Amino acid sequence: MFKKLFFILVTIVFLLVLFFVGFSNSYKYSLEAKIKYALGDYKEAIRLASKAFELDPYNKMAFSILAQSKNSIKILDYISDAKDY
């Protein structure tokens, strides 16, 4: 359990260092969108990934997160509709 928690913390610190040091704005938005996606905040992930994709249309990470977030929202809506039915 401790190893898993330690790995997660090291990964987060590593991503934050990369986020502030070495990437263009497009990739900064993409990394932030990826974190929001992992946390389940799909609408914010879509907003950030769209912003990143506008800055750099060749940013594959932004495109991927954008598509995954849209699909996740569709699935959540489908599940919600099924529960209401």
C-alpha positions as CSV (number, residue, x, y, z in Angstrom):
1,M,0.0,0.0,0.0
2,F,2.8,2.4,0.9
3,K,4.7,1.6,-2.3
4,K,1.6,2.4,-4.4
5,L,1.0,5.7,-2.6
6,F,4.6,6.6,-2.9
7,F,4.6,5.9,-6.6
8,I,1.5,8.0,-7.1
9,L,3.1,10.9,-5.2
10,V,6.4,10.7,-7.2
11,T,4.5,10.6,-10.4
12,I,2.4,13.7,-9.5
13,V,5.6,15.6,-8.5
14,F,7.3,14.5,-11.7
15,L,4.4,15.7,-13.9
16,L,4.2,19.0,-12.0
17,V,7.9,19.6,-12.6
18,L,7.5,18.8,-16.3
19,F,4.4,21.0,-16.4
20,F,6.1,24.1,-15.1
21,V,9.5,23.6,-16.8
22,G,9.5,22.1,-20.2
23,F,6.4,22.2,-22.3
24,S,4.6,24.7,-24.5
25,N,1.3,26.0,-23.5
26,S,-0.5,23.5,-25.6
27,Y,1.2,20.6,-23.8
28,K,0.7,22.2,-20.4
29,Y,-3.1,22.4,-21.1
30,S,-2.9,18.7,-22.3
31,L,-1.3,17.5,-19.1
32,E,-3.7,19.4,-17.0
33,A,-6.6,18.0,-19.0
34,K,-5.1,14.5,-18.5
35,I,-5.1,15.0,-14.7
36,K,-8.7,16.3,-14.8
37,Y,-9.7,13.3,-16.9
38,A,-8.1,10.9,-14.4
39,L,-10.0,12.6,-11.6
40,G,-13.3,12.2,-13.5
41,D,-13.8,15.9,-14.2
42,Y,-14.6,15.3,-17.9
43,K,-16.1,18.7,-18.7
44,E,-13.0,20.5,-17.5
45,A,-10.9,18.0,-19.3
46,I,-12.8,18.8,-22.5
47,R,-12.3,22.5,-22.0
48,L,-8.6,22.2,-21.4
49,A,-8.0,19.7,-24.2
50,S,-9.9,22.0,-26.6
51,K,-7.8,24.9,-25.6
52,A,-4.6,22.8,-26.1
53,F,-5.9,21.6,-29.5
54,E,-6.6,25.1,-30.7
55,L,-3.0,26.2,-29.8
56,D,-1.5,23.1,-31.5
57,P,-3.6,21.0,-33.9
58,Y,-0.8,18.4,-34.0
59,N,-1.0,17.8,-30.3
60,K,-2.0,14.1,-30.2
61,M,-2.4,14.0,-26.4
62,A,-5.0,16.9,-26.6
63,F,-6.9,15.1,-29.3
64,S,-6.9,11.8,-27.5
65,I,-8.0,13.4,-24.2
66,L,-10.7,15.3,-26.0
67,A,-12.1,12.2,-27.6
68,Q,-11.9,10.1,-24.4
69,S,-13.6,12.8,-22.3
70,K,-16.4,13.1,-24.8
71,N,-16.9,9.4,-24.9
72,S,-16.9,9.2,-21.1
73,I,-19.6,11.9,-20.8
74,K,-21.7,10.0,-23.3
75,I,-21.3,6.8,-21.3
76,L,-22.2,8.6,-18.1
77,D,-25.3,10.1,-19.7
78,Y,-26.3,6.7,-21.0
79,I,-25.9,5.2,-17.6
80,S,-27.9,8.1,-16.1
81,D,-30.7,7.6,-18.7
82,A,-30.7,3.9,-18.0
83,K,-31.2,4.5,-14.3
84,D,-34.1,6.9,-15.0
85,Y,-35.7,4.3,-17.2
